[in-house]
Amino acid sequence: MSARLRILILILSASCLTARGQDFRTGVPTVDGGYLVAGEYLAWMDAEGNVLRNRPLERPLVSMAAAGERLFALDAEGRELIELDPEGRVVSCETLPVRGRLRALAADGNVLWAVTDAGEILRCAGSGWTVLDFNAQYAGYYLSMDFRAVAAGGGSVMVAGVRPDGMPAAFTSSRGTVWSERILDYTEQGQSRVFSAVPMDLSYDPVQDRFYLLGDGGSQLALPGCSHCNSLMHYPADTLLARIPGPAGSLLLGSDGFRRVENR
């Protein structure tokens, strides 16, 4: 097979993947300035979000994080922590000491974080997991939480999820031991409003030094260090699923195959 034919097959394969409406739900930046994204497939993208190659996965993935040189992921069942090799093959599976279902992963250097729908916050710095039962520790102070997202960076970690009344809430911590609620108010057309979308993902952008909370309705809430400076943006997607920061910009992934690279 000639090199030109191989390239043509690769392009057609990537086009068919997009045409089927494949939703990439999660991803991490790569050392070459591109992105490694996953859903039902694992795909390697360039800095512009173009699919270079892809391969099917043994099981669909909903969250990924790169801790040091190791790649971890969660599937929709949320019962195991999955370690992958660079080609997306399963290396190992670990059952973690939690009651709930694992919903999201994040990494800050070699420190790995995870959250569950039972309000548990997990941290691993290389010597085993510590588990904080947020709902038990803050009972009577905060409403119980069904956590959906986590991100870490800049000396902070943020978690977000849904309260029993259906409203979103987010909390921040410096070490994962003491948590404070992060206000989700923002100003739009001179009016003070409250973010009400269902949280789907959190992302930390190290260049901008701010967190982003993604939700349904194509909504994205920017959360800078100033809690009174939050800002909302909407995108043409029913649901935003992930924001992956890269060296030159960030890749946004959404439902129905939506993807867009925002250059800084």
C-alpha positions in Angstrom: 0.0 0.0 0.0 1.4 3.4 -1.0 1.9 6.2 1.5 -0.6 8.4 -0.3 -3.3 5.6 -0.1 -2.6 5.1 3.6 -3.1 8.9 4.2 -6.3 8.8 2.2 -7.7 5.9 4.2 -6.7 7.7 7.4 -8.5 10.9 6.4 -11.7 9.0 5.3 -11.7 7.0 8.6 -11.5 10.3 10.6 -14.2 11.8 8.5 -16.5 8.8 9.0 -15.9 9.0 12.7 -17.1 12.6 12.7 -20.0 11.9 10.4 -21.4 9.3 12.7 -21.7 12.1 15.4 -19.2 10.5 17.6 -19.1 12.3 20.9 -15.6 12.6 22.4 -16.2 13.1 26.1 -12.8 13.6 27.6 -9.1 14.1 26.8 -5.6 15.3 27.7 -3.0 17.4 25.9 -0.1 15.7 24.2 3.6 16.6 24.3 3.5 17.6 20.6 0.9 20.3 21.1 -2.1 18.2 20.1 -4.8 16.3 22.0 -5.6 12.7 22.9 -9.4 12.4 23.2 -11.7 9.6 24.0 -15.3 8.5 23.9 -16.2 5.2 22.2 -13.0 5.7 20.3 -9.5 7.0 21.2 -8.3 9.7 18.8 -5.2 11.7 18.3 -5.8 15.2 17.2 -3.5 18.0 16.0 -3.4 21.5 17.6 -6.3 22.5 15.3 -8.6 19.6 16.5 -8.2 17.6 13.3 -8.3 13.8 13.8 -5.0 12.3 12.8 -5.7 8.7 13.7 -8.1 6.7 15.9 -8.7 3.3 17.3 -11.7 1.6 19.0 -11.6 1.2 22.8 -12.4 -1.9 24.8 -14.9 0.2 26.6 -16.1 3.8 26.2 -14.4 6.3 28.4 -15.9 9.3 30.2 -12.9 10.9 32.0 -9.1 10.9 31.5 -6.2 12.4 33.4 -2.4 12.2 32.9 -0.5 12.0 36.2 3.1 12.4 35.4 3.8 9.9 32.6 0.9 7.7 33.4 -2.6 7.8 31.8 -5.7 7.0 33.8 -9.3 6.9 32.8 -12.9 6.0 33.9 -15.6 4.3 32.0 -19.4 4.9 32.3 -19.7 2.2 35.0 -17.4 4.1 37.3 -16.4 1.1 39.3 -12.7 0.9 38.5 -9.7 3.2 37.9 -8.3 2.2 34.5 -4.7 2.7 33.6 -3.9 2.9 29.8 -0.8 2.5 27.8 0.1 5.2 25.2 -2.0 3.4 22.6 -5.1 3.2 24.8 -4.8 -0.4 25.8 -5.8 -1.3 29.3 -2.7 -1.9 31.5 -4.5 -2.4 34.8 -7.8 -1.9 36.7 -8.1 -0.9 40.3 -11.2 -1.0 42.5 -11.1 2.0 44.8 -12.4 2.1 48.4 -15.6 4.2 47.6 -19.3 3.7 48.1 -20.4 5.8 45.1 -19.7 5.6 41.4 -16.6 7.3 40.1 -17.6 10.2 37.9 -14.4 12.2 37.1 -10.6 12.4 37.3 -8.1 15.2 37.3 -4.4 15.4 37.8 -2.0 18.1 39.0 1.5 16.9 38.4 1.8 13.4 40.0 -1.3 14.0 42.2 -4.5 12.3 41.0 -8.0 13.4 42.1 -11.3 11.7 41.7 -14.9 12.3 42.7 -18.0 10.1 43.1 -21.8 10.6 42.9 -22.0 9.8 46.6 -20.1 13.0 47.5 -16.6 11.4 48.0 -13.4 13.2 47.1 -10.3 11.1 46.5 -6.7 12.0 46.4 -3.6 9.9 45.5 -0.1 11.3 45.7 1.6 8.0 44.9 1.2 6.2 48.2 -2.4 5.1 48.3 -5.7 6.8 48.2 -7.3 9.1 50.8 -11.0 9.4 50.7 -13.0 12.4 52.1 -16.7 11.8 52.6 -17.8 15.4 51.9 -21.4 14.8 52.7 -20.7 13.4 56.1 -18.1 16.0 57.0 -20.2 19.0 56.0 -23.6 17.7 57.0 -25.7 20.5 58.3 -23.4 23.1 56.7 -23.6 22.3 53.0 -26.3 20.4 51.2 -25.2 16.9 50.2 -23.5 16.6 46.8 -23.6 14.3 43.8 -20.2 15.2 42.4 -19.8 15.2 38.6 -16.5 17.0 37.9 -13.0 17.8 39.3 -10.0 19.9 38.2 -6.7 20.8 39.8 -4.0 23.3 39.2 -2.4 26.5 40.4 -2.3 25.3 44.0 -6.0 24.6 44.1 -8.5 21.8 43.4 -12.1 22.4 42.5 -15.0 20.0 42.5 -18.5 20.5 41.2 -21.8 18.6 41.1 -25.5 18.8 41.8 -27.4 19.4 45.1 -30.6 17.5 46.0 -32.6 20.6 44.7 -31.0 20.1 41.3 -28.9 23.2 41.4 -25.2 23.1 40.7 -22.5 23.9 43.3 -18.7 24.0 43.4 -16.2 23.9 46.1 -12.4 24.7 46.3 -9.6 23.6 48.5 -5.8 24.1 48.6 -5.0 20.6 50.0 -8.2 18.7 49.8 -8.9 18.7 53.5 -10.9 21.9 54.1 -13.4 23.0 51.4 -15.1 26.3 50.7 -18.1 27.0 48.4 -17.2 28.8 45.2 -19.9 31.3 44.2 -21.3 30.7 40.7 -22.9 34.1 40.2 -22.1 36.1 37.1 -23.3 39.4 35.5 -25.0 39.4 32.1 -26.4 42.5 30.5 -26.0 44.3 33.8 -28.0 41.8 35.7 -26.7 39.4 38.4 -27.5 35.8 37.6 -26.7 32.4 39.0 -25.3 29.5 36.9 -27.9 26.8 36.7 -26.6 24.3 34.2 -25.9 20.7 35.1 -22.1 20.4 35.6 -20.4 18.1 33.0 -16.8 19.0 33.4 -14.3 21.2 35.1 -11.0 22.4 33.6 -8.0 24.4 34.8 -6.2 26.6 32.4 -2.6 27.1 33.6 -1.9 30.0 31.2 -5.0 32.0 32.2 -4.8 30.7 35.8 -8.6 30.1 36.0 -11.1 27.3 36.1 -13.9 26.6 33.7 -17.1 24.9 34.5 -18.9 23.3 31.6 -22.6 22.3 31.5 -25.7 21.5 29.5 -27.2 24.1 27.2 -23.7 24.7 25.7 -22.8 26.8 28.7 -19.3 27.6 30.0 -18.6 29.6 33.2 -15.2 31.1 33.6 -14.0 31.1 37.2 -11.0 33.3 37.7 -9.3 34.0 41.1 -11.7 36.9 41.6 -15.0 35.3 42.7 -16.9 38.4 41.5 -15.4 38.3 38.0 -17.2 35.1 36.7 -18.3 35.2 33.1 -20.6 33.0 31.1 -20.3 32.0 27.4 -22.6 29.8 25.3 -21.6 27.5 22.4 -23.7 25.8 19.7 -23.8 22.5 21.4 -26.6 20.9 23.6 -24.0 20.0 26.1 -20.3 20.9 26.6 -18.4 17.8 27.7 -14.8 18.8 28.1 -12.3 21.6 27.8 -8.7 20.5 27.3 -6.0 23.1 27.7 -3.1 22.9 25.3 0.0 25.1 24.9 -1.5 27.4 22.3 -5.2 27.1 23.1 -8.0 24.9 24.4 -10.0 22.2 22.7 -13.7 22.3 23.5 -15.7 19.0 23.1 -19.5 18.8 23.0 -22.4 16.6 22.1 -23.3 15.7 18.5 -19.6 15.8 17.5 -19.1 19.5 18.5 -15.5 20.5 18.8 -13.7 23.8 18.6 -10.2 25.0 19.4 -10.0 28.4 21.1 -6.7 30.0 20.6 -5.3 32.3 23.2 
